[in-house]
Amino acid sequence: MRLKTLAWTAAATVATSAAGGLATDPRSSWYLKLRKPEWQPPAIAFPLVWTALYADLAVTSAAALDSAAELDRASDAPDAAGKDHGRALRSYRGALAANLVLNASWSWFFWRSRRPWLAAAEAAVLAASSADLVRRTYQLNRAAGISLAPYAAWCGFATVLSTAIARLNPGKP
């Protein structure tokens, strides 16, 4: 894995974390008054899990990007299977950027806008984007794709949790 690629993906995930963190306020009176499902993890779980997942996302995305770049360098033309590796690299970068924007956006919909249903819908889009990113990563680097799977699983869990909170608080803005 190239250090330059890892530095770029690490910077992108740190920026995503910071953008989401600016909106997050688990001590707000609004959040404390919300009803939450009994199965919601303890508050400490969220920063621990997200830190690990962001680190995983930075490393696995760097591995996938380097694999795509290596394939692109190995062949200027499409390979025997008709794959355009340069297009795969550009497509992966776009999918990663979109996923990171979706990731940071959830906090703004939930915490700042205080719109649980909108946040739940956005979480579903994030979960789909994350599953797609795992698929794309796996196609470029199987080990990295497998390693990224917990990220998509957690985003799916976040969708279920967001939806449960929205259902338990139907009259909340």
Secondary structure, 3 states (H helix, E strand, C coil): CCHHHHHHHHHHHHHHHHHHHHHCCCCCHHHHHCCCCCCCCCCCHHHHHHHHHHHHHHHHHHHHHHHHHHHHHHCCCCCCCCCCHHHHHHHHHHHHHHHHHHHHHHHHHHHHCCCHHHHHHHHHHHHHHHHHHHHHHHHHCHHHHHHHHHHHHHHHHHHHHHHHHHHHCCCCC
